[in-house]
Amino acid sequence: MIKQEDVVIILKDGESLQYNRKDYLNFHQELSSKDREITILYQNESVFDVVVPKGVFNPYGGIAAQAFMSGILSGIVDVQGKRVLDLGCGAGVIGFCCILKQSQKVLFSDLHPNIGEIKNHPLMRSQDQVKVQDLCAGEAEETYDTIFMPFPSRSIERPIDPESYEMGILRNDDIVFRAISDVGKVLAPSGEFILFYRVFNDQFPLYLEVTSHLAKYFDLSTLKLLWYVGEASGHGLLLSVKKYA
């Protein structure tokens, strides 16, 4: 099982924020109100720094990004030699961990227009790419071996401004179903889809609906729980599932 606590994310300038993550929307609004540099630590050792641009989802204070990164850096999630898609990449921390673990290539993909700074990061290689696009809209079928996606963690029905900080933390439920379909198309046979999904206690039917969508493309007999967090209102699951061969 992944040890999420092996990864720590700190604000490099040591700034104290007015809100904490329990005040979810205000916390992320304040956090994303300007460019902020963060440092990623793995087992108390600095791994890399990255600037999170204004408006882009900042993983500081979160939990899912830590679990993804811990899984990659520990080798529990094997990306060596793999073609990787970091879907909904935000500041690119998951993809950078894949580069450190010698993935063949990484595509950083997000809807937010401010992710372009990723291409200037010192870890980027000539074969890695950054694209602003809606899910996998510009990708050919069966071109990736491993795809990571942390689904946005709060479900709403109203439209979301694509340039707002809310885009990285809120969702319309159809994005979950569209993402599963897109990933199912661009992932190679037997490729691995690693996703973080938050299940709320009052939305269990939606979880069953997600599972039924996964079954269209993925072999549910390969479904693995990599990490779990319980909260008063529900729980978060880091899952791995492989596409049908």
C-alpha positions as CSV (number, residue, x, y, z in Angstrom):
1,M,0.0,0.0,0.0
2,I,1.2,3.5,-0.9
3,K,2.5,5.6,2.0
4,Q,1.0,9.0,1.2
5,E,2.8,10.6,4.1
6,D,6.2,9.9,2.5
7,V,5.6,12.9,0.3
8,V,5.3,16.4,1.8
9,I,4.5,19.6,-0.2
10,I,5.6,22.9,1.3
11,L,5.2,26.5,0.2
12,K,8.8,27.6,-0.6
13,D,8.4,31.1,0.7
14,G,7.0,29.8,4.0
15,E,3.9,32.0,3.7
16,S,1.0,31.3,6.1
17,L,-2.4,31.2,4.5
18,Q,-5.5,32.8,6.1
19,Y,-7.7,29.7,5.3
20,N,-7.1,26.0,5.9
21,R,-8.2,23.1,3.7
22,K,-11.3,22.5,5.8
23,D,-12.6,25.8,4.3
24,Y,-12.2,24.2,0.9
25,L,-13.2,26.9,-1.6
26,N,-11.8,29.8,0.3
27,F,-8.5,27.9,0.8
28,H,-8.1,27.2,-2.9
29,Q,-9.2,30.6,-3.9
30,E,-6.5,32.2,-1.7
31,L,-3.9,29.6,-2.7
32,S,-4.4,30.1,-6.4
33,S,-4.7,33.9,-6.2
34,K,-1.0,34.4,-7.4
35,D,2.0,32.4,-8.6
36,R,3.3,30.3,-5.7
37,E,6.5,28.2,-5.6
38,I,6.3,24.8,-3.9
39,T,8.9,22.2,-2.9
40,I,8.3,18.5,-3.1
41,L,9.9,16.3,-0.4
42,Y,10.1,12.5,-0.5
43,Q,11.1,10.8,2.7
44,N,12.3,14.2,4.0
45,E,14.6,14.8,1.0
46,S,13.9,17.6,-1.5
47,V,13.0,16.2,-4.9
48,F,12.2,19.3,-7.0
49,D,10.6,22.8,-6.9
50,V,7.9,24.0,-9.1
51,V,6.0,27.3,-9.6
52,V,2.2,26.9,-9.6
53,P,0.8,29.6,-11.9
54,K,-2.0,31.8,-10.8
55,G,-5.4,30.0,-11.2
56,V,-3.9,26.6,-11.7
57,F,-4.7,23.9,-9.1
58,N,-2.1,23.9,-6.3
59,P,-1.5,20.6,-4.6
60,Y,-0.4,22.2,-1.4
61,G,-2.6,21.1,1.5
62,G,-4.2,18.4,-0.6
63,I,-3.9,14.6,-0.3
64,A,-4.4,13.0,-3.7
65,A,-1.2,14.4,-5.4
66,Q,0.9,13.2,-2.4
67,A,-0.5,9.7,-2.9
68,F,0.2,9.7,-6.7
69,M,3.7,11.0,-6.2
70,S,4.5,8.6,-3.4
71,G,3.4,5.7,-5.5
72,I,5.6,6.7,-8.4
73,L,8.7,7.7,-6.4
74,S,8.5,4.5,-4.3
75,G,8.2,2.3,-7.4
76,I,4.9,0.8,-6.4
77,V,3.6,2.4,-9.5
78,D,6.1,1.4,-12.2
79,V,6.5,4.0,-15.0
80,Q,10.0,3.2,-16.2
81,G,10.1,3.1,-20.0
82,K,6.3,3.9,-20.1
83,R,4.5,6.5,-22.3
84,V,2.7,8.5,-19.7
85,L,-0.2,10.9,-19.8
86,D,-0.6,13.2,-16.8
87,L,-4.2,14.2,-17.4
88,G,-5.5,17.2,-15.6
89,C,-1.8,17.9,-14.8
90,G,-2.1,21.2,-13.0
91,A,1.4,22.2,-12.1
92,G,2.8,18.9,-13.4
93,V,4.0,17.4,-10.2
94,I,2.9,13.9,-11.1
95,G,4.5,14.0,-14.5
96,F,7.8,15.3,-13.1
97,C,7.9,12.3,-10.8
98,C,7.4,10.1,-13.8
99,I,10.4,11.8,-15.5
100,L,12.5,11.2,-12.4
101,K,11.6,7.5,-12.6
102,Q,12.7,7.3,-16.3
103,S,9.4,7.2,-18.1
104,Q,9.8,7.1,-21.9
105,K,7.8,10.3,-22.4
106,V,5.3,12.4,-20.5
107,L,2.4,14.4,-21.9
108,F,1.2,17.1,-19.5
109,S,-2.4,17.9,-20.4
110,D,-4.8,20.3,-18.8
111,L,-7.7,22.5,-19.7
112,H,-6.2,25.5,-17.9
113,P,-4.4,28.0,-20.2
114,N,-1.7,28.8,-17.6
115,I,0.0,25.4,-17.6
116,G,2.4,26.5,-20.4
117,E,5.1,27.3,-17.9
118,I,5.6,23.6,-17.3
119,K,7.6,23.4,-20.5
120,N,10.3,25.7,-19.0
121,H,10.9,23.4,-16.0
122,P,14.5,22.1,-15.8
123,L,13.2,18.5,-15.5
124,M,11.6,18.7,-19.0
125,R,13.2,16.6,-21.7
126,S,12.9,17.0,-25.5
127,Q,10.4,14.1,-25.8
128,D,8.0,15.5,-23.2
129,Q,5.1,17.7,-24.2
130,V,2.6,20.2,-22.7
131,K,-0.8,20.6,-24.2
132,V,-3.8,22.8,-23.2
133,Q,-6.8,20.7,-24.3
134,D,-10.1,19.2,-23.1
135,L,-9.3,15.8,-21.7
136,C,-7.7,13.6,-24.5
137,A,-9.2,15.6,-27.4
138,G,-6.0,15.8,-29.4
139,E,-4.6,12.3,-28.7
140,A,-4.5,9.3,-31.1
141,E,-6.0,6.0,-30.0
142,E,-3.8,3.5,-28.0
143,T,-0.8,5.8,-27.6
144,Y,-0.2,5.7,-23.8
145,D,0.9,2.9,-21.5
146,T,0.0,4.7,-18.2
147,I,-2.5,7.5,-17.5
148,F,-2.9,9.4,-14.3
149,M,-5.9,11.4,-13.4
150,P,-7.0,13.0,-10.1
151,F,-10.7,13.7,-10.7
152,P,-11.8,17.1,-9.4
153,S,-13.1,16.6,-5.9
154,R,-16.4,18.5,-5.6
155,S,-19.4,17.9,-7.8
156,I,-21.6,20.8,-8.9
157,E,-24.2,21.4,-11.7
158,R,-23.6,25.1,-12.5
159,P,-21.1,26.0,-15.3
160,I,-17.5,26.6,-14.4
161,D,-15.4,29.4,-15.8
162,P,-12.5,27.6,-17.6
163,E,-10.0,30.2,-16.4
164,S,-11.2,30.2,-12.7
165,Y,-9.4,28.5,-9.9
166,E,-12.6,26.4,-9.5
167,M,-11.9,24.5,-12.6
168,G,-9.2,22.4,-10.9
169,I,-11.3,21.6,-7.8
170,L,-14.9,21.4,-8.9
171,R,-16.6,19.3,-11.6
172,N,-19.7,18.5,-13.5
173,D,-20.3,14.8,-13.1
174,D,-20.2,14.3,-16.8
175,I,-16.5,15.0,-16.8
176,V,-15.9,11.8,-14.9
177,F,-17.7,9.8,-17.5
178,R,-16.2,11.6,-20.5
179,A,-12.7,11.1,-19.0
180,I,-13.2,7.4,-18.6
181,S,-14.3,7.1,-22.2
182,D,-11.3,9.3,-23.5
183,V,-8.8,7.4,-21.4
184,G,-10.2,4.1,-22.6
185,K,-9.6,5.1,-26.2
186,V,-6.0,6.5,-25.9
187,L,-4.7,3.9,-23.5
188,A,-2.9,1.0,-25.1
189,P,-4.3,-2.6,-24.6
190,S,-3.3,-3.8,-21.0
191,G,-2.3,-0.2,-20.2
192,E,-2.9,1.1,-16.7
193,F,-5.3,3.8,-15.6
194,I,-4.5,5.3,-12.2
195,L,-7.2,7.6,-10.8
196,F,-8.1,9.3,-7.5
197,Y,-11.8,9.4,-6.9
198,R,-13.7,10.9,-4.0
199,V,-16.9,9.1,-3.0
200,F,-19.3,11.0,-0.8
201,N,-21.7,9.1,1.5
202,D,-24.7,10.6,-0.1
203,Q,-23.6,9.8,-3.7
204,F,-23.1,6.0,-3.6
205,P,-25.2,5.5,-6.8
206,L,-22.8,7.8,-8.7
207,Y,-19.9,5.5,-7.6
208,L,-21.8,2.5,-9.0
209,E,-22.3,4.5,-12.2
210,V,-18.6,5.2,-12.4
211,T,-17.8,1.5,-12.0
212,S,-20.2,0.6,-14.8
213,H,-18.5,3.1,-17.1
214,L,-15.1,1.7,-16.2
215,A,-16.3,-1.8,-17.2
216,K,-16.8,-0.7,-20.8
217,Y,-13.0,-0.3,-21.3
218,F,-11.3,-1.8,-18.3
219,D,-10.9,-5.3,-16.8
220,L,-12.4,-4.8,-13.3
221,S,-10.7,-8.1,-12.2
222,T,-7.5,-6.0,-12.3
223,L,-8.9,-3.2,-10.1
224,K,-6.5,-2.5,-7.2
225,L,-6.8,-0.2,-4.2
226,L,-3.5,1.6,-3.9
227,W,-4.4,4.0,-1.2
228,Y,-7.4,5.1,0.9
229,V,-8.4,8.0,3.0
230,G,-11.6,8.2,5.1
231,E,-13.3,11.5,5.9
232,A,-16.6,12.3,7.8
233,S,-18.5,13.0,4.5
234,G,-17.0,10.1,2.5
235,H,-13.7,8.6,1.4
236,G,-11.1,9.0,-1.3
237,L,-9.8,6.1,-3.3
238,L,-6.6,5.8,-5.3
239,L,-7.3,3.1,-7.8
240,S,-5.4,1.2,-10.5
241,V,-7.2,-0.7,-13.3
242,K,-5.9,-2.1,-16.6
243,K,-7.5,-1.8,-20.0
244,Y,-8.7,-5.0,-21.7
245,A,-5.8,-6.7,-23.5
